[in-house]
């Protein structure tokens, strides 16, 4: 998967899924899906950061501490495609039920911001795709 953030383009390196979640499709599964996006600048040691991303990025923290009500589905790790990008890495976390309980989602975003190790935001997709049933 490739995503564009600001002027940068990122390629997916790894992901962590909840046990019952399948890797595809990557479209929102619900009109209430929300996403936590964290962006990180670096000044070297890229290979080491790629290996230890779950720790320094807060992915482990998110997996352990994200409120169950939000129904965290996946955490994705991205790397900028060029060295000229402002941000080197991005973490994208999908929660199935965040919009319906936005106060819980907003509170968790504030907890992520308190870590002060990256730019953190919350968003949701206004239009979502529901795959059609296959024809028999």
C-alpha positions as CSV (number, residue, x, y, z in Angstrom):
1,X,0.0,0.0,0.0
2,X,1.2,3.5,-0.8
3,X,-0.1,6.6,0.9
4,X,0.5,10.3,0.3
5,X,0.8,12.6,3.4
6,X,1.3,16.4,2.8
7,X,3.7,16.5,-0.1
8,X,5.3,13.2,0.7
9,X,4.7,9.7,-0.5
10,X,5.1,6.7,1.8
11,X,5.4,2.9,1.2
12,X,4.1,0.4,3.7
13,X,6.9,-1.6,5.4
14,X,5.0,-3.7,8.0
15,X,1.7,-4.0,9.8
16,X,0.2,-5.5,12.9
17,X,-3.3,-6.9,12.7
18,X,-5.7,-8.0,15.4
19,X,-6.1,-11.8,15.4
20,X,-9.5,-11.8,13.7
21,X,-8.6,-9.2,11.0
22,X,-7.5,-10.1,7.5
23,X,-4.9,-8.0,5.7
24,X,-7.3,-7.0,2.9
25,X,-9.4,-5.1,2.2
26,X,-7.9,-1.9,3.4
27,X,-11.0,0.2,3.0
28,X,-12.9,1.4,6.1
29,X,-15.2,-1.3,7.3
30,X,-17.6,1.1,8.9
31,X,-18.9,4.6,8.6
32,X,-17.7,5.1,12.2
33,X,-14.0,4.1,11.4
34,X,-11.4,6.6,12.5
35,X,-7.6,6.6,12.1
36,X,-4.8,7.8,14.2
37,X,-1.9,9.1,12.1
38,X,1.6,9.8,13.6
39,X,4.4,11.3,11.5
40,X,8.1,11.2,12.6
41,X,11.2,13.1,11.5
42,X,14.6,11.5,11.9
43,X,18.2,12.4,11.7
44,X,19.8,9.1,10.9
45,X,19.9,5.5,12.0
46,X,17.1,4.6,9.6
47,X,17.9,0.9,9.4
48,X,17.8,0.6,13.2
49,X,14.6,2.6,13.4
50,X,13.0,0.3,10.8
51,X,13.8,-2.7,13.0
52,X,12.5,-1.2,16.2
53,X,9.6,0.7,14.9
54,X,7.0,-0.9,17.2
55,X,8.8,0.4,20.3
56,X,9.9,4.0,19.4
57,X,6.8,4.9,17.3
58,X,4.3,4.0,20.0
59,X,2.8,1.1,18.1
60,X,3.3,-1.3,21.0
61,X,1.7,1.4,23.3
62,X,-1.2,1.7,21.0
63,X,-1.7,-2.0,20.8
64,X,-1.7,-2.3,24.6
65,X,-3.5,0.9,25.6
66,X,-6.0,1.7,22.8
67,X,-9.4,1.6,24.5
68,X,-11.3,-1.6,23.5
69,X,-14.4,0.5,22.7
70,X,-12.6,1.9,19.7
71,X,-12.0,-1.6,18.2
72,X,-8.5,-1.2,17.0
73,X,-8.1,-3.3,13.8
74,X,-4.6,-2.6,12.5
75,X,-1.4,-0.6,12.9
76,X,0.5,0.1,9.7
77,X,4.1,1.3,9.4
78,X,5.2,3.5,6.4
79,X,8.5,4.9,5.2
80,X,9.0,7.9,3.0
81,X,10.0,7.0,-0.6
82,X,12.8,9.6,-0.8
83,X,15.3,11.2,1.6
84,X,14.0,14.7,0.8
85,X,10.7,14.2,2.6
86,X,10.0,16.3,5.7
87,X,8.8,13.2,7.6
88,X,10.7,9.8,7.4
89,X,8.1,7.5,8.9
90,X,4.3,7.3,9.5
91,X,2.1,5.1,11.6
92,X,-1.5,4.7,10.7
93,X,-3.9,3.0,13.1
94,X,-7.4,2.0,12.1
95,X,-10.2,1.8,14.7
96,X,-13.6,0.5,13.7
97,X,-15.8,2.4,16.1
98,X,-14.1,5.7,16.9
99,X,-16.6,8.1,15.3
100,X,-19.5,7.0,17.4
101,X,-17.5,7.6,20.6
102,X,-15.4,10.5,19.4
103,X,-14.7,11.7,23.0
104,X,-12.8,8.4,23.7
105,X,-10.9,8.7,20.4
106,X,-10.0,12.3,21.1
107,X,-8.9,11.5,24.6
108,X,-6.6,8.7,23.3
109,X,-5.1,11.1,20.7
110,X,-4.2,13.5,23.5
111,X,-2.5,10.6,25.3
112,X,-0.5,9.9,22.2
113,X,0.5,13.6,21.9
114,X,1.8,13.6,25.4
115,X,4.5,11.2,24.3
116,X,6.0,14.1,22.3
117,X,7.7,11.9,19.8
118,X,5.9,12.7,16.6
119,X,3.1,14.7,15.0
120,X,-0.2,13.0,15.9
121,X,-3.7,13.5,14.4
122,X,-7.1,11.9,14.2
123,X,-9.2,11.6,11.0
124,X,-12.0,9.7,9.5
125,X,-13.0,8.9,5.9
126,X,-16.3,10.5,4.9
127,X,-17.1,8.1,2.2
128,X,-16.4,4.4,2.6
129,X,-16.5,1.4,0.3
130,X,-18.5,-1.7,1.0
131,X,-17.4,-4.4,-1.4
132,X,-20.3,-5.8,-3.5
133,X,-21.2,-9.5,-3.1
134,X,-19.6,-11.7,-5.7
135,X,-21.9,-12.9,-8.5
136,X,-22.7,-16.6,-8.5
